[in-house]
Amino acid sequence: ERETLIKMADTIIAGDVGTALTELDRVLSSGKSAHVSSNDLISYFRDLILIYSLKEKSRDIVVVKDDIYKKMAEQASEKNYADFSLLCCSVISFGWKIGISDDWRIGVLQYSGGGSS
């Protein structure tokens, strides 16, 4: 499951919203609800914030395999900070909207510039 979140975060950070939507559609088609998916993304980006903020100290808090942690640390790097911090705000906002509308497309379209805030 973390691999799916890493892939989604990579594609969104890279600005490849189409691939992110395709991956999200695959996840939702497998039976996972939009609400659970948004909570997973929120938790994932929370972990990225912890890794960025606490550096190696985050290793005690973010409990994942070493190879997964390394990938997450790359995403939470200084070069990606502006992108992933914006994503964190968008994903959290998306989570709130999911609770109301249960339509995951709203949050993704808003992040990609395809909708109004």
C-alpha positions as CSV (number, residue, x, y, z in Angstrom):
1,E,0.0,0.0,0.0
2,R,2.8,2.4,0.8
3,E,4.2,1.8,-2.7
4,T,0.9,3.0,-4.2
5,L,1.0,6.2,-2.0
6,I,4.7,6.8,-3.1
7,K,3.7,6.4,-6.7
8,M,0.8,8.8,-6.3
9,A,2.9,11.4,-4.5
10,D,5.6,11.1,-7.1
11,T,3.2,11.7,-10.0
12,I,1.5,14.6,-8.2
13,I,4.8,16.3,-7.2
14,A,5.9,15.9,-10.8
15,G,2.7,17.6,-12.0
16,D,1.4,14.4,-13.7
17,V,-2.1,14.6,-12.6
18,G,-3.3,12.2,-15.3
19,T,-1.2,9.4,-14.0
20,A,-2.3,10.2,-10.4
21,L,-5.9,10.0,-11.4
22,T,-5.4,6.7,-13.2
23,E,-3.7,5.3,-10.1
24,L,-6.5,6.6,-7.8
25,D,-9.1,5.2,-10.1
26,R,-7.3,1.8,-9.9
27,V,-7.4,2.0,-6.1
28,L,-11.0,3.0,-6.0
29,S,-12.0,0.3,-8.5
30,S,-10.4,-2.3,-6.2
31,G,-13.1,-1.4,-3.6
32,K,-11.3,1.1,-1.4
33,S,-13.6,4.0,-0.5
34,A,-12.7,7.6,-1.4
35,H,-12.9,8.5,2.3
36,V,-10.3,5.8,3.2
37,S,-8.1,6.8,0.3
38,S,-8.1,10.5,1.2
39,N,-7.2,9.6,4.9
40,D,-4.3,7.4,3.6
41,L,-3.0,10.3,1.6
42,I,-3.4,12.7,4.5
43,S,-1.4,10.4,6.7
44,Y,1.2,9.9,4.1
45,F,1.8,13.6,3.6
46,R,1.8,14.0,7.4
47,D,4.7,11.5,7.4
48,L,6.5,13.6,4.7
49,I,6.2,16.7,6.9
50,L,7.6,14.8,9.8
51,I,10.5,13.5,7.7
52,Y,11.2,16.9,6.4
53,S,11.0,18.7,9.8
54,L,12.6,16.1,12.0
55,K,15.1,14.5,9.6
56,E,16.6,11.3,11.0
57,K,14.7,11.8,14.3
58,S,11.5,11.1,12.3
59,R,12.7,7.5,11.9
60,D,11.3,6.6,15.4
61,I,7.8,8.1,14.4
62,V,7.4,7.0,10.8
63,V,7.4,3.3,11.1
64,V,8.1,1.8,7.6
65,K,10.7,-0.5,6.0
66,D,14.1,1.1,5.3
67,D,13.6,1.2,1.5
68,I,10.2,2.9,1.9
69,Y,11.7,5.4,4.3
70,K,14.4,6.2,1.8
71,K,11.9,6.9,-0.9
72,M,9.8,9.1,1.4
73,A,12.9,11.0,2.5
74,E,13.7,11.7,-1.2
75,Q,10.1,13.1,-1.7
76,A,10.5,15.2,1.5
77,S,13.8,16.7,0.4
78,E,14.6,20.4,0.2
79,K,14.2,20.4,-3.6
80,N,10.6,19.1,-3.3
81,Y,9.6,21.0,-0.2
82,A,7.5,23.7,-2.0
83,D,5.7,21.1,-4.0
84,F,5.0,18.7,-1.3
85,S,4.0,21.3,1.3
86,L,1.5,22.7,-1.2
87,L,0.3,19.2,-1.8
88,C,-0.1,18.6,2.0
89,C,-2.4,21.6,2.2
90,S,-4.3,20.5,-0.9
91,V,-4.7,16.9,0.4
92,I,-5.9,18.0,3.8
93,S,-8.4,20.3,2.1
94,F,-9.3,17.5,-0.2
95,G,-9.9,15.3,2.8
96,W,-12.4,17.8,4.2
97,K,-14.2,18.0,0.9
98,I,-14.3,14.2,0.6
99,G,-16.2,14.1,3.9
100,I,-18.8,16.4,2.5
101,S,-19.1,15.3,-1.2
102,D,-17.5,11.9,-1.3
103,D,-16.3,12.8,-4.8
104,W,-12.5,12.4,-5.0
105,R,-12.4,14.1,-8.4
106,I,-13.2,17.5,-6.8
107,G,-10.0,17.6,-4.8
108,V,-7.7,16.4,-7.6
109,L,-9.3,18.8,-10.1
110,Q,-8.9,21.7,-7.7
111,Y,-5.2,20.8,-7.1
112,S,-4.5,20.5,-10.9
113,G,-6.1,23.9,-11.6
114,G,-9.1,22.3,-13.2
115,G,-11.7,23.7,-10.7
116,S,-12.3,26.6,-8.5
117,S,-11.5,26.7,-4.8
